[in-house]
Amino acid sequence: MAERTFEVYRGDDHSGELEPYTVDVDEGMVVLDAIHQIQRTDAPDLAVRWNCKAGKCGSCGAEVNGRPKLTCMTRISDYPEDETITVTPMKAFPVIRDLVTDVSQNYRNNEAIPRFNPRPKDAEDGWRMQQYEVEKAQEMRKCIECFLCQDVCHVLRSHSKHEEFIGPTYFVRTAGYSMNPIDVEDRTEFLKERGGIGYCNITKCCTEVCPEHITITDNSIIPLKERVVDRYYDPIKSLVRLIRRK
Amino acid sequence: MDLRERHEHDVLVIGAGGAGLRAAIAAKEAGASVGLVCKSLLGKAHTVMAEGGVASALGNVRPEDNWKVHFRDTMRGGKGLNDWRMARIHAQEAPDRVRELEAWGALFDRMEDGRMNQRPFGGHTYARLAHVGDRTGLEMIRTLQDHAVHEGVDVFMECTVFRLFTVDGRIAGALAYWRPTGEFVLFRAKSIVLATGGIGKGWKVTSNSWEYTGDGMAMAYDVGAELLGMEFVQFHPTGMVWPPSVAGTLVTEGVRGEGGILTNSEGERFMFRYIPDLYKEDTADTEDEADRWAAGDRVNNRRPPELLTRDVVAKAIVAEVEAGRGTPHGGAYLDIAAKRDPEYIKAKLPSMYHQFKELAGVDITVDAMEVGPTLHYVMGGVKVEPETAETAVPGLYAAGEVAAGLHGANRLGGNSLSDLVVFGQRSGAAAAESAAAEEGYREIQEDLLEKTIEEVIAPFGRQGGHNPFEIQEELKNVLGAKVGIVRTADPLQEAIGDIRALRNALKACSIDGGRAYNPGWNTWIDLRSLLQVAEAVAMSALDRQESRGAHTRLDFPDSDPELVKHNTVVRDEGGRMTIVMDPVPSPPEELRTLIDEGV
């Protein structure tokens, strides 16, 4: 067992500071274990979200030494022994208390996505789909809504465009619906207008932080952007639309 | 009084895992206004962690499968204590409930012909679990969550209900607080569905999250409902045992369903020595036969003994460790690498691959995992009517893990996800129907609300008392040591005393800080439920003087044919927790024959 120094943000959206804590570190411990130990020994009111502690629910996202991470999957031994580990709340969202942020805008963005809409059943007992067809959508369905990709995305993190841009999490969600082989809904206008997909300039930061290793940019955002471009910016199609409108 | 925020709904659902979401959808479909309250963010409930699959006799992989086989498997797995009517409803309705998820956007893995695939699991005669790799629960909760939201269910997240109220004998409302602010909120409702899940947070080694503190059971008990079968607490045989900080984290039964084997430190595949008489006919007795089954010939070979029911496998691992044949960290080896190639493992068990790689530094496509029992599920819970899921309190319903009856003395893997959608749907529909017959909302006495709020803010006024986390740690030690996987009268008796002492200590706790997002205070409130439920578990375990399913008594190692006729029921009699024996309903003759002799 070794002692390590942590600095944890204590405070709310208006004021706060990094508070130092010493933690007895056992083999295999993750950052969330250290936070829990601080709760038990020093600060029972230290606020943190968590549920599964196995990387499956996406509750415990925070920034460890400035990098968006699931604290339950970040091993303390990944950091050099003499290094202080700093844990701060996700920067893209307003802080409620300590490591807990207000992520309610994400849920409002999700509600705005046109819902799943299946074609009529193929048979009395449902639909027929091939495994290779469902696998494309299943990659998107792996999303655990941890919001780390939202946190790292500069459109949200630096420019706070939460109202105009649904963010990588919800492009992944939209792609999950649209890649479902039996879905027939058209979400192109949504992506362009309410979704604000044009704000994304493909820096791929979201893909880098995804704990589920979803290739967010290449497999969801770029194909969705292509649909928007095909519909709205293809010169021949635009001309046809212009003529029809007259 | 500090209670400005008030809401009214025809149906209030407490808990937003699979059962709560499905109940909310059903109530909404029936035309009710529906509120859904949950302790965490939406989509983070325990269902999200379910891995292996949802059991339903679709008959896709094995056309011989039907509800009767599923019913029989469930009853045999429950060692005779299941409510046969719940088991029949469950087996008959699970296929429709699973197929409807696909209509709402769920994408299950497929067979060659394009239909849903199914995988084998412990205690199921045929491959029966519809699945999505090893993240079936995530797919289900996301599907249900989005469907519920789009259907117009009002969601109140990070809001903890801590007290129910009845007026003139019927449920009338619930008092809660917002976790982000600590402000109180009153929900009045014509019907309430409890879908609050289990109790695992009382044990040291568990796969359960902080939310699992028995709130629904304790609150229902407080307003007059009964708790049935609380001694039946399931230890899943395969939790991680190392490193210490992740001890208890679940390793899906899907590993064994996909061909994984259990071995001891001598390299012996030991499960062949632990096949109970009940399953001898259905289980392979040589490694060759088990391997042929795993290789795909499931018609001419019987299932490997690794796929025996969870109670049997968990106890076998404990016995091997006690006999000195455990792994370095006190478990058994679970080896899939010996039987499947790396690509297959990564495709079928992707999250297990990452979990071991990232948390334990073990590559499961090369090396064996070390595993041991972890507290996973409680078969016991609130006693309900089989058809409607209504409790003894009119207007109060319970579905999913918080309810009892379906699983008897031991639950089969995969039968929980199906339980959630089958009885979630039934409870929501029944709650909406009885709400429609109610004239209006019942008035809850203001002074009662005031007194209840004063009780829960009392620790802020105290100084120098215990920190709630210390009480939680102590409870985990007590239950882990004295109400664990094997039990004896004296330690159980001691545990009851310890739990009562902890309940007194809890009353003297003091809390620092304010009410806004204060985990210390939140834990204090949750511990009130958890300690009450822990006492019910210890009392029920002391009372059942036999070993059956998940309940093992060293001082009564055999099953008692008399005791299969009785369920243990805990109820409040004049402020005292009292145990009564409740007759187990006897199935009609044709179902009896089905259970004993097969389909």
Interface residues (C-beta under 8 A of the other chain):
Chain A: D26 E27 G28 M29 V30 D33 Q39 R40 P44 D45 L46 A47 V48 R49 W50 N51 C52 K53 A54 G55 K56 C57 G58 S59 M73 R75 I96 R97 D98 V100 D102 V103 Y107 N110 E111 R115 F116 P118 K121 D122 D125 G126 W127 R128 M129 Q130 Q131 V134 A137 Q138 R141 K142 I144 E145 Y177 N180 D183
Chain B: S40 L41 L42 G43 K44 A45 H46 V48 M49 L58 R99 E102 A103 W104 G105 L107 F108 D109 R110 D113 G114 R115 M116 N117 V132 G133 R135 L138 E139 R142 D146 H147 V149 H150 M157 P180 S209 W210 E211 W242 P243 P244 S245 V246 T249 L250 S351 H354 Q355 E358 L359 A360 N467 P468 F469 E470 E473 I511 D512 G513 G514 A516 Y517 N518 P519 G520 W521 T523
